[in-house]
Amino acid sequence: MFSLNFDPFSYRYPSRRTLVCGARGMVATTQPLAAQAGLDIIKKGGNAVDAAVATAACLTVVEPTSNGIGGDSFALVWNGGKLHGLNSSGCAPALADAEALRARGCSSVPLYGWEAVTVPGAPAAWAELNRRFGRLPLEDVLAPAAWYAENGFPVSPTVSSLWKRAFAAFEKNLSGDRFSHIFAAFTLSGRAPEPGEIWRNPAQAATLRKIAATGARAFYEGETAEAIDAFSKSCGGWLRLEDLAAFRPEWVEPISVNYKGYDVWEIPPNGQGITALMALNILNNFEMAERECARSYHIQIEAMKLAFAESLAEVADPRYMRRTVEELLSDEFAKRRAALIDPERAGLPTSERQSSGGTVYLAAADGEGGMISMIQSNYHGFGSGLCVPGTGVTLHNRGNNFSLDPESPNCLAPGKKPYHTIIPGFITRGGEPVGPFGVMGAFMQPQGHVQTAVNMIDFALNPQEALDAPRWQWFRDRSVGLEQGVPNHIAAKLAEMGHEIRMDFDRIDYGRGQIIQRLESGALIGATEPRADGYVAAW
């Protein structure tokens, strides 16, 4: 068999995506096979929630570099004329011990290993969404994911690139028997798969079928739970069967701010969606008439810094927060923060944030009015570096987001949820849905949400333009990254204003987004991410 000789990572000429239109169903995500699986579920009689759950489960198979069965999930669901929020993030185990880590000389929760593992929430999210809003049996909804895991699929270019990056880091940082299982389960004789290579994971297929058959209880109380418990005990980990059995997803009231006539919605803390809302509320105090000018970039960056300074200091499990959501989202608070912005000079916030991450985002809509914004994650790539033997389950490292500072509301403690980076977004106007949107990517996420919302609302960009537009990213202090595509004169002016500018040519760390909107005609339009293998499946 012959094929042309080409580089699947080389794209020398600008490519253009256009909006995708549909009427009876739509799914947008970072991987075409997962999007098509979700749309097939709608065609079989399912609704938007069924499609989202099918896509989410499928993404754990076809994009394991960013999410897995052992991760967390959040969702915003438009159903019955109302927006519903699901927080399916897990708590620290009952044996979690911040003092023990401090005694070992740790200044933060380790990125790899059992200390970073909290109770995974993704399987419970699938089951709970299916129970409350789904139309088809969970076994039918998870069947495409199990099929791909058992029969195999060709790895897409972005996933292959991320796979190589993840295992290069693992080879450098992981040692010991506890980490051997991820190399056995997720490499081909020690290497990451190339684009177009067929990848199979029969153990993952078996786990998915157990989750489907038991409404996810097998993961929390049955065979899979017992395997997780045994693995943790054998390594001296904190996670136990009792932690898994006690987990339940939470239905929460979404939070919002009105941004220039549109209500932008997020999940409340422990998630960082409030960071995007604080920044937008600050930006309500400014007019930005032109996108491609240094002032517009500067004002957005400064608002983002101020929002992060608050959220990194205050956001945590809501039972431990020192300030209320209402206070942080008040107009008075936004006005006080906006007054701190110097229109000519870059400021210096007191907090610091991290970069990079592993997350998938998806949006889905059906022809009956249902819509969903959903996100799930391993946190960093494949997560903690731990793979439960014989299950295909990689365990996330979300606990790395805890603080070890006893004075912090986000300090590690048993039964406590950490500051969480993954955030689904949704926009309404006048009580009617505009649609779901999101941009994944660790601490880039609220920055991506702000830039996408501003692009659409302030600058009237269509959804695809809003995702295509070059992005900025605040790292820490005055350090700001700009994507290739930001005009040189803007970069030069921002540097003159005191920003420490870094021009980035690798766009993968600037987030990967999806948007679906419902038009007045009832038709659906979708946009997907040019920085990934993004795809909009429509019917």
Number of C-alpha atoms within 10 A of each C-alpha: 2 4 5 5 6 7 9 12 11 7 8 6 6 5 7 9 12 12 16 18 19 19 18 18 29 31 35 34 34 26 24 20 23 31 29 24 27 35 31 22 26 29 15 10 11 21 27 32 34 31 34 37 29 30 34 33 27 30 29 29 29 26 26 25 30 29 33 35 30 29 31 30 30 26 30 28 25 23 16 9 11 10 19 17 24 22 26 26 29 26 26 26 25 15 15 24 16 21 15 10 17 14 9 8 9 13 12 18 23 18 21 21 21 23 25 23 32 31 30 29 26 31 28 24 26 28 21 21 19 22 15 9 15 21 16 19 16 24 18 16 30 28 20 24 26 25 20 23 24 18 13 17 18 17 20 22 18 21 23 21 18 20 24 18 14 20 23 13 12 18 11 8 11 17 11 6 8 19 18 15 17 23 19 13 23 23 15 12 10 13 13 22 22 19 17 13 14 13 21 20 20 19 17 25 24 18 22 30 21 19 25 24 16 14 20 24 20 21 27 25 17 17 15 23 21 17 17 24 20 18 19 20 13 10 12 11 19 21 24 20 21 14 23 25 16 11 19 16 21 14 15 14 15 22 19 24 21 16 19 16 11 17 20 26 25 29 26 22 28 23 25 25 27 28 32 30 27 30 27 28 28 30 24 18 14 12 11 16 11 12 16 13 17 19 19 18 19 22 23 21 25 27 25 24 29 24 25 29 18 19 22 19 16 22 29 27 21 21 11 16 17 13 13 12 17 10 11 20 21 14 17 13 15 23 15 11 21 21 11 12 19 13 14 14 16 23 19 16 16 14 15 14 15 12 15 16 24 27 32 31 32 34 38 38 35 28 19 13 17 20 31 31 31 31 25 33 37 32 31 25 26 32 30 28 28 26 26 23 20 15 21 26 24 27 30 35 31 32 31 25 23 25 21 21 15 12 8 18 23 26 22 27 21 16 18 24 29 29 26 24 24 33 33 31 28 31 21 18 13 9 12 14 21 20 26 29 31 32 31 31 29 26 25 25 28 33 28 24 29 24 26 27 25 22 19 16 16 17 15 13 18 16 23 25 19 25 27 19 17 16 21 24 23 25 16 18 17 18 15 18 18 21 19 15 12 16 14 11 12 18 21 13 15 22 18 14 18 15 23 17 18 15 15 15 10 10 16 16 19 27 29 27 32 31 31 32 25 23 13 8 7 14 15 24 23 29 30 31 23 21 18 19 16 19 23 29 23 23 16
